[in-house]
Amino acid sequence: MKPMKWLLMLSLLLLPVYGGSANASPLDGAQTLVLTKNSTKMMINGAPYNAVQPLTISKDYSYAAFSSLAKLYGYQVSYDAKTKESIAISAKGEIRFKMNTKDILVNGTKWTGEAPAYSLKGSLMIPIRTWALISESKIAFSGKTVTLTWQQSTPSAAFQVTPQPLYAGDPVQYVDQYASPAGLPMQNEEWTGRQDVFAAAGTYTVTRRVQDSAGTWSDPYSVTVQVLPVNMPPVADFSTDKTVYRQGEQVQFTDLSTDDNNAIDPAKTKWTGRQLGYFEPGEKTITLSVTDTQGLTSTVSKTITISNEVLYTETEFGMLFTPVGEKYRVDGGAVLSIPTLSYDFQSEPSRMIRSNSPELWKQEGIAYDDQFSGNIRFLFHNKNTLSYNVRMYLVVTNEGNMPANFSVGAVGTGGPDPSEIRTGKLSTVRYLSALQANGAAVTTQVKPGQSLKVLPQISESAIKPGMVYSAYADVAADQTLRFRVVVVADGKDPLQNLDSMELMPADGIHTRGSFNNTTRDIQIDGVLGTKDERVVLGDNVLDPYLDGYDNTTGTLQYNVGNFGVLYKMKVTLAPRTIVSLNPRGGLYAGGFLVNGQLVPVTNNDQLKDQNEAAVIYRSGNTQETVELVYMIASGSNLPITMMFQPMPAVKG
């Protein structure tokens, strides 16, 4: 006899046999099924159930219908016409019986039953002892009855009450989270304390218990429901420290708005007419609108009076009180009369790749192709003018015979976004933030002959038609690698057909190429801020453009605008000096690191023209040395002017 068959028969002989009546009580937490010879009637936990075929004796073996037993144990029953197997599946596993054979598959393992299965009026009949063994059931014979007893985990009556927070009078939803370890469906449930609407505020307890299809009841499951009072609109209110102000006098606003649930949404608080100071006489109306998290709104308006007396001009006021990173009004024409400081600079041996031409993508392909080793900074700035989504990738290829390590350091990305200037600002600010954080580089090994997609940050988002994408990235390679900037339709693998892809032609307007000495240390002697002075950047005179080459064509290239150049400036400031940025070419938005702290230009806006300036820094009451690190942001207009000016005297 085969070992598996011998073990199964020994197990069958050792199964406990219980006497007693057919209505013996099951063990705690157990399920009891009673079958009667030559009858289709069964009792499952005392409840009647009709089987598809009666309990049958054949060749001294007791048989029952496979489908009836399986369903009562929580299995789903099916038939595999190809293998001619009857299948029972549940969370506990899978059982397969086949007609006219003792062989059984239990979770893929072959078992041998005590007798073969057979067909009775279209139903598969299986030996009851074999089923008891497979299902880990105890079996008892008494007269004409057979009793099966097995342990079955109780179901869970879990549920969730929504919405949250819940207010009196709101419709209540009960989210069913019923679960059955045996995979049985729920057939009954009982609730205590359930209400479709809680009319009054307070604390309530809702309890539920459930019964599965095998008749097993769960433990009670309770949820404490906190019902808040009916939501009332917030009350908008504010005060000013005075009611009458001089022109150029600072106005102090205090938000006094309240809400019954302290749930005012700060993102939806809106001021109209509010300024730090006013520069025309007359009455000024200020409106405050507040909204709570439930969408209820309140609005209040108040009026202050501006007298004919002038405390500060608009420019003086801005120099004194505009927060760092915000902008104020200046006389753009007068800025040109401020003496221009000449300066020297030293170039660090850093390298930069600018992939900015064609700036408008009109086809898929390779935007730039070059080889490098060592440290390098990438600049990407392009717009998708195709009619479908694309993604940009950086692909490196090791054409040498030694493994190479490719690492990624500081990265800043902007977009995809329809605004060219906004993407340029975001990429600049995020790159400077990454420099400030000085995180560890991420290194990837590139094997000889291998091409890999690297710098995954630039490929995270699909770039839709009309969208602009901008990025900076510091990378390094310890062996010479070939790199290609690849643009393909969203969903395409950039490594497929890489070597046969077309090179995009440059547009003849914007820049692509490889440039050296792309970190400039600007040196300005003396103490700044004792008088009005300014430094001009991006003008190709005091700040000459870098020259380089386009490796794809071998042509000379100029880094027009010096985009991608990292500037470092250390200056000594007189006491009470303001450092401001003034755009001379039009729209500008970017960022600075000032003594290691990020200063966006501007926090929530951009400089629109030469009559605006952004506050970069103010020195205190003693002389200071200040370190400035910045880049000219892609998408912005040049040149720009950095002004160093003594602040106006403080008046009472």
Secondary structure, DSSP 8 states (H G I E B T S, - for coil): --HHHHHHHHHHHHS----S-TT----TTEEEEEEEBT--EEEETTEEEE-SS-BEEETTEEEEEHHHHHHHTT-EEEEETTTTEEEEEETTEEEEEEBT--EEEETTEEEE-SS-BEEETTEEEEEHHHHHHHTT-EEEEETTEEEEEEE----B--EEEESSSEETT-B-EEEE--B-TT---EEEEEEES--SB--S-EEEEEEEEEEETTS-B---EEEEEEEE------B--EEES-SEEEET----EEE--B-TTS-B-GGG-EEES--S---S-EEEEEEEEEEBTTS-EEEEEEEEEEEEEESS-HHHHHHHHS-TT-EEE--HHHHTTS-B---EEEEES-EEEEE-SSSEE-S-EEEEEEEEEEEEEEEEEEEE-SSS-EEEEEEEE--SSS-EEEEEEEEEEEEEES-HHHHHHHHHHHHHHHHHHT---EEEEE-TT-EEEE-GGGGSS-B-TT-EEEEEEEEEEEEEEEEEEEEEETT--TTTTGGG--B----SSS-EEEEE--EEEEEEEEEESSS-EEEEESSSSSS---EEEETTTTEEEE-GGGTT-EEEEEEEE-TTEEEEEEESSS-B-EEEEETTEEEEESSSS-B-STTEEEEEEE--SS-EEEEEEEE--TT--S-EEEEEEE------
